[in-house]
Amino acid sequence: MAEEKVKSIDPATIEMIEKAAQDGALVVFERAETTKACPIGAEGSCCSICAMGPCRVPLPRGKTETPEQKRKRVGVCGATPETITARNFLRKIAAGTAAHSDHGRKVTEIFLAVAKGEAPGFEIKDEQKLLQLALDLGVEIGDRSNEEIAIDIGEIALKEFGKQEGELLFLKRAPLKRQELWRNLGVAPRGIDREVVEAMHRTNMGVDQDYKNLLLQGVRTALADGWGGSMIATELQDVLFGTPTPILSQINLGVLKEDEVNIIIHGHEPHLAEMLAVVTQDPEIIEYAKSKGAKGVNLAGMCCTANEILMRHGVPIAGNFLQQELAIVTGAVEAMVVDVQCIMQGLASVAQCYHTKIITTDARAKIEGTTHMEFEEHDAANSAKAILRAAIDNFPNRSKNVRIPNYKTDMIAGFSHETINYLLGGLFRASYRPLNDNIINGRIRGVAGVVGCNNPRVAHDDVHVSMVKELIKNDVLVLQTGCSAMACAKAGLMVPEAAKYAGEGLAEVCETVGIPPVLFMGACIDNSRILMAATAMVKDGGLGDDLSDLPVAGAAPEWMSEKAIAIGQYFVGSGVFTVFGATWPTLGNEEVTKFLFQDMEEMYGGKWAFEPDPIKGAQLMIAHIDKKRKALGIDKARERVLYDMEMRRELDKV
Ligand code: BF8
């Protein structure tokens, strides 16, 4: 009998998958078994961009192809497999960039409304970051008010989306050598929307039909995400809602409460979540909950919105991407309030088996068969209260079929790039110097960003946790965002005690500074924080003069979203070796894959790799880190000798 595939390493998830089956609720883990992935689409060999197709051009398996056969393996229009695969890849980048950037645009609009006094309830929380941004963007400070400065910043930021010429302003934050490289290769993005539109144009039927040229636009579009839309979102959110600092909280479905109204806020944009976190404390709301028989209101997050309110308010996280439906299966959730991105339509059908209300709140993202209550940021508090009341009204409808898995784990979140600066260098000499020194002396071998989604095609959380444990065991400090961060938090890797899983050198640094070996840096748009941290390492000196010189690597071992491809591409285009697991969307074409996995390194200093085995993936990253250490001449430092007193005395005699 075939061995049953492990669905998850998380016991709360397993418990709720079983309950879903008992309750007759169809969840993603089951759908992944009944709906098999299309093998031709999965490897990027299907073109569906015009009505002459869809055309399928897969590699002939197990047979050697003659040149004549290869000549015929094309779309109806004559598009080669290379063009088709590269087009599909570029479209994923464009979609991912569009998602992050439309989030950035929305945040910018709210930022401007707050500055103009048109969004009561919100305020500028981080003045220092506001002023830093003003300096970066050339906005006059003088004796102007924060609001006046913020209006200028908001207007400049908004223009970045529609700009037609020149370069995105935040590119100037990158090391000079990197900026030059982008200019020389013609991939410095002009405007965020322009690059997305051009990517869609060039992948349209009969336009760009040179795979290398298509992939060049892939880099330009992705850079418009990392150094554009995502970075704008992170920066303005920090000014509005506060730059995260370390905060203790808890994660997993066990954060739900039997005797309170449970509200899960799920999605990506933080403004509604911020306001919900505030008005949940309102005595009027608590009284209202009591009037319906509950002891209070319990707010918990899911996916990247969770990361945002966790880092700024300590609001606990109910789970990551694959747990969204399972939260409803507990039978204890009165409302799941969603905004945009990574929200499964399956929520609507799962909710039919329970009393949970799915409330959509954004005009851009409605779900058939659910309740829509649009969040009005110009009247944010009342809008948030109306949503809370709807959830509270649903509490009396809770049935007896409630089971909250008894699993939750402590975690510390909130390691922004600025916090790492302070923690390592101290408040009065904030710098990355101690990090660089510890990399140079070999205690820390290198730094890895492990990020991205869950994917039900692999064992949930297992690939993230195995990879990250292997990295820290080998003295690699790990920075995390998104659902990957949540996986490792659930596994107990985000508390200082996790230093016990780290190699001797990394453990020593973590114990001295009092940080975990795995740092939680936020939501997926906050991967821009990792770009900034890497840039700060270059600027602090001693580790080369470009991002591609650093002993660093990136990974998204359980990725599923197009957003992950955009992120990976901007890391590669910024000079970082990046490993993806689960599946890889160009495997149907050798030329395109070789270009991404090999040739890009010569151009950008960074390249892609695909490795579904997390240990092997970690080892690829470690080998890359060691290659960079060698090039920097710091490879010998790791073989340091620890001298005891007697040896020291001997040395003194020499
Ligand atoms: O932006 S990691 S599953 S929640 S896409 Fe989605 Fe992937 Fe999670 Fe956040 Ni990011």
Residues whose N, C-alpha, C, O or C-beta is under 5 A from the ligand:
A	BS01	BF8	C303 C304 F321 C342 G452 C453 N454 G482 C483 C524 S561 K563
